[in-house]
Amino acid sequence: MATIKDVAKRAGVSVATVSRVINNSSRVTPETREAVTKAQDELNYHPNISSKIALRQDSDIIGMMIADHSDPYFGQMVKVVDQLATKEGMSLIVNAGYRDADRERQCIDELIQKRCRIIIAHSMNLRDDILIRYMANQKSMILINRNLRGFPDRCVYLDDEGGAYLAVKHLIQNGHTKIAYIRSSHQVDDAEQRFRGYVRALEEAGITFNPALVVSEEPTPQGGEQGAETLLGLSQHFTAIACYNDMQAAGAMAILSDNDIRIPENVSIIGFDNTAISRYLHPRLTTIMNPVSAMAISAFSIGLAIVKGEDASVHSRVFTPTLIKRFSVRDLRSF
C-alpha cells in the first residue's frame, strides 16, 4: 500500500508539500498540486487509508458534496438530508464542487478526512476511474444523480434522457415542430443525457434535427438569457424552446418578455427539474418533475443501512421523471 512518502517521491516534492496539497493549503502552486494529484492517482493513494485518522472510530457526521450552494435544486437536496440526519442524531457538513473536477476532489478528500460516516456526493465532473477508487475505499459513499459502473447498489439517479424526451414529446404533441434547445455548457452526464432525449424525441416524430436551433449555456438564469438572445439573433424560425433546467427557462422567459414575445402565444417554453421558481413565473412553467427530495431520502437511507449493517436493497435507486403541465406551452393544433 502506497504511503505519503511514496507520493512525495513520485511527485518530486517533500512530504510536507504533499501534506499541504492534501489539506488544500493555499501555499501550493497549481503545477505542484497537479504533480501531487497525479502521483496520488498513479499510486492509488488515499489519505484516509494511509493515515491514523482511518483507524479512529467513525464520527456521527454526514458529509455532502453538491455542485452549487446558490442553486435551489441543491438547497432542496441539502434540506432533506439535514432533516434526516437530525432525526438520527447526526450532524451535516456540506461542501460545493462548483462543477469543477479539482474542487470536487478536494471536497471529497475533506469529507473523508473529517471521518464522515456517510458521504453523499453529487459529482458530475470527476472521471469514472477516480470515483471508482473513492467508492471502493469508502463503503458508505453514495452517488446521487450519477450511475457509476460497478456500483449499482450505491448510485441514486434520474432517467434524464427519458425526462428530456418526455418534455420535447409534449411540445410535439402540441403541434410544435420547430423546437429550439438550450443545453448545459457543462460536459457532464445529465447534460448529455438530456440532449440525447431532445434528439430522440425529434427523430421518433420524423422531425429533422437542426443543430442551428441548439445553443449551449451555463445552467443558470443568466445562461438562459444568453441562450434566448442567441436564438433570437438567428435567422431560424422556432415556436418552442426546451431548456436544460428551470433556471435557464426563467432567464429565457425574461428575455422573450423584454422583446415583446408573449409566452405561450408566440413561443412556448418548457423547463426541467420542477424547482420552486417554476411555480412563480408568469406564466407558470410547464416542466419535468425531478424528484430530488425522494432521491435525497433514498441516498441517505442507503448510506444509513450500510453503516448499520442492514439491507439497503429495499430503497429505490432509479427514479422516473414525470411531466408537470402548467401554462407555458401553447397547443398549435387548434389554430
N, C-alpha and C positions, 0 to 999 in steps of 0.2 A: 504494500500500500504506500502510495506516494506521501511524502512529508513536505512541510513548508520549505525545508532546506532543498529538497529536490526541485521545487518550483523556482526557488531563487537561483539555483544553479542553471536550470534550463533557460530562464529569462535573462541571465547575466546581471542580476542585481543582488542586493543584500537581502537577508531575511527580514530586516526592519522595513525595507521598501515593500516587500510582499505583504507584510502585515498592514502597512498603510493603505495599500490597494484594497485588501480585504475589508478594511474598516472604513473605506470610502473617504480617506483623507484628501483634503484639497491640495496637499503638498506633494502631489504626484503629477507629472506631465502626462498628457494624453498618450504620448508614444510609450512611456514606461507602463502606463496602465494597460495598454493594448498588448505589450510584450508579456506582462504577467498573466493577463487573462488568457492569452494564447497558450502559455505554458500550463496553466491550470487545466485547460481543455485537453491538451495533449497527454497530460499525466492523469486525467480523471481525478483531480484533487478537489475535495470539498472541505472547507474549514470545519464544518460541523462534525465531520467524521474524524478528522485528524487531531482535533483539539480536545482539551479536557472538558469543554463545555458539553460535548456529546455524551460524556459519562455521567453528567448530573441528571437528576430526576427531571422529567419534563414539567414545564410550568402549566398553569391553567390559563394560558393566553391563546387566543385565536388570532392568527395573522391573515390579513387580506392584502392582496395586491390588485389594484384596479387601474384603469387607464387614465382617468382624469377626475380629480376631486370636484371640478365645477360642472360636470355632466350630470344632469338629473337621473339618467339611466343608472349610473353607478351610485348615486345618492340613495336611490331606492334599494339597490342591492345591499349596500352597507347597512342601511337602517334595519333591514330584515335580519341580517346576520347578527347585528348588535343586540337586537331584542332576544334572539335565540340564545346568544352567549350569556346574556344577563340572567336568563331563566336557569341556565346551567351553572351559575356562579362563576362564570369565566369573564375575562376582560378581552377587549378587542384592540388590535393595532392595525392601522390601515396605511399602506404605502401606495403611491401612484407612480406608474411607469411612464406616463405621458407618451405612450405609443413609440417608445424608443428602446431598442433591444438592450443596449448597455445599461440604461436606467432600470429596465425590468430585472435584469440580472442582479444589480445592486440591491434592489428591493427584496428579492427572494433571499439573497445572502443575509441581509439584515434580519429578516424574519427567522431564518434558521439560527442565526447567532443568538437571537433572543429566546431560543428554545420554545418557539410556538408549538403547542400541542397539535394543532390543526392549522394547515395553511390552505387557503382558498385563493387561487391565482387566476386572474383574467389576463393571460399572457398571449398576445396575438403576434408579437414581433420576434420572440426568441425562436431560434431554429429548433427543429424537431429533436436533433441529437442532443442538444443542450438540455431541453426539457425532459427528455427521456432519462438522462443521468440524474436530474433532480428527482424525478418521480421514483426512480429505482432506489434512491437513497433515503427519501422521505416518504415513509409508508402511509402517512395520513395527509399527504398533499393531494388536493383535489383541483382539477382544472374546470373552470366554468367558461362556457361558450367556445370550447375548442375540443375537437375529437382527435386525440393523440394515439397513434398506432401502438398497440401493445398494452394499453391501459383502459380498456372499455369500461371497466368497473369503477374507474375514478375520474371519468370525464362526464360533465353535465353540459348539454349543449342543445341549441335550437336548430331545426331544419331551416337554415337561412335561405337556401336555394328555393325550397318549397314556398317560403313566405313571399319572396320577391315574385315568383311565378304566380302566386295567388293574387298579388297586387296588380300585376300587369294583365292577367287574365280578366280581372274585374273591369279594368279600363276597356279591354277589347270587347267584353260582353255588353258594354255600354256604347258600343259603336265607334270607339277610337281606334284608328289605325296608324296615325302619325303621333307616336309616343316617344317623347324625349326621356332621357335618363340622366340624373345627376348621381354619379357614383362616388364612392370614397376614394380619395387620392392615396390612402394608405395601402401598402401591399400586405394585406392581412387576409386570413382565410374567409372571414364572413363577408368582406367586401367582394372578393372574387366569387363566392357562392351566390350572393345576391345578384351580381351582374349576370351570372350564368342563368339564374331564374328568369331575369328580364329577357335574355336572348331566347331561352327555351319557350317562353310563352308566345313570343313573336313567331318563332319558327313553327310551332304547333298550329298557330292560326293561319299560316301561309302568308305572313307579313314579312317582307324583305327587311332584314336588319340594315339599318342605315347608321354607320359609325359617326356621321356628322351630327347626329342627334344625341350623342353621348359626350358628356363632359365630366372631368374628374376634379373634385374639390375637397377641401377639408370637411369632415363630418360635423360641421358647426353651422349656426345661423349665418355667419359671415361667408362660409363656403357655399351655402345655398344662395345667398345674394349674388356672389360672383358667378355661380353656375347659371342662374337665371339671366344675369346680364349678358353672359356669353351666348346663351341660346337666343336671346332677343336680338343679338347683333348678327346672327347668322341669316343667310338667305334660305332658310329651311322652315317650311311650314310645320307646325305641330299643334295638336289640340289638347294634349295632356302631358304632364310631367310626373314621372315616378322618381322618388328620391330614396337615397340610401337610408336615411333616417328622418325622424320628425324634425330634428333641429335644422337640417338642410331645408326641409319643406317650409318651415317657418320663415327662414330667410328668403326663400324663393317667392313665397306669397307676398312678402313685404315689397320686393322689387316689382312684382307684377302689379300690385296695387299702386305703387308710385308712378307706374307708366299707364295708369288708367285702364288696365287689363283686368276685367272682372272675373272672379272665381265663383262658381264654375262656368258662368255664362260664356266666357271667351276661352278660358283654359282651365281644364280640370287638373287636380293635383292630388297625389297620394303619398303618404309617408310610410314609415316603418318603425315599430317599437311600441307605439301607443303610450308614450310618455305623457305626463300631466299636461304639457303645453298643447298637445293635440286637441284637448277638450276646450281650450280657451281662445283658440284662434278664431278669426272670422273670415269665412265660415268655419265651423268646426271641422277638423281634418279627418277625412277617411284614411285609415291606416291599417297596419298589420300588428296584431297583438303579439308582443314578445313577452312571455310570462316570466319576467325577471324575478319577481318575488318567489314564484314556485321553484324556479331553478336555484335561487339562493337557499331556500329551505332544503331542497334536495342535496345540494353541495354540503351544507352544514351537517345534515343528518347522516350522510355517508361518512364524512370525516369522524363524526362522533361515534358512529357504530364501529368504525375501525379501531379507534383508541380504546373503546370499551370491550372489544372482542366480540361484538355482536354481528348478526347477519346484515350486511349492508346492501344485499341484492334486492331487498324489498323496496328500495327507494328508486324513483324514476330517474332516468339519465337522459333520454332523448325526448325533447318536447316538440309539439306540433303547433305551428303558428295558426292564427285564425284572423279572418277579415273583420274589421270594425267599420261598419258603414255609417258615415255621417253625411256631411253636406258639401264636400269639396269636389265631387265628381258629378258631371252632368251626363245624362243619358241622351246621346245623339240620335238614337234610333227613332225617337218620336218627332224629329224635326226634318 
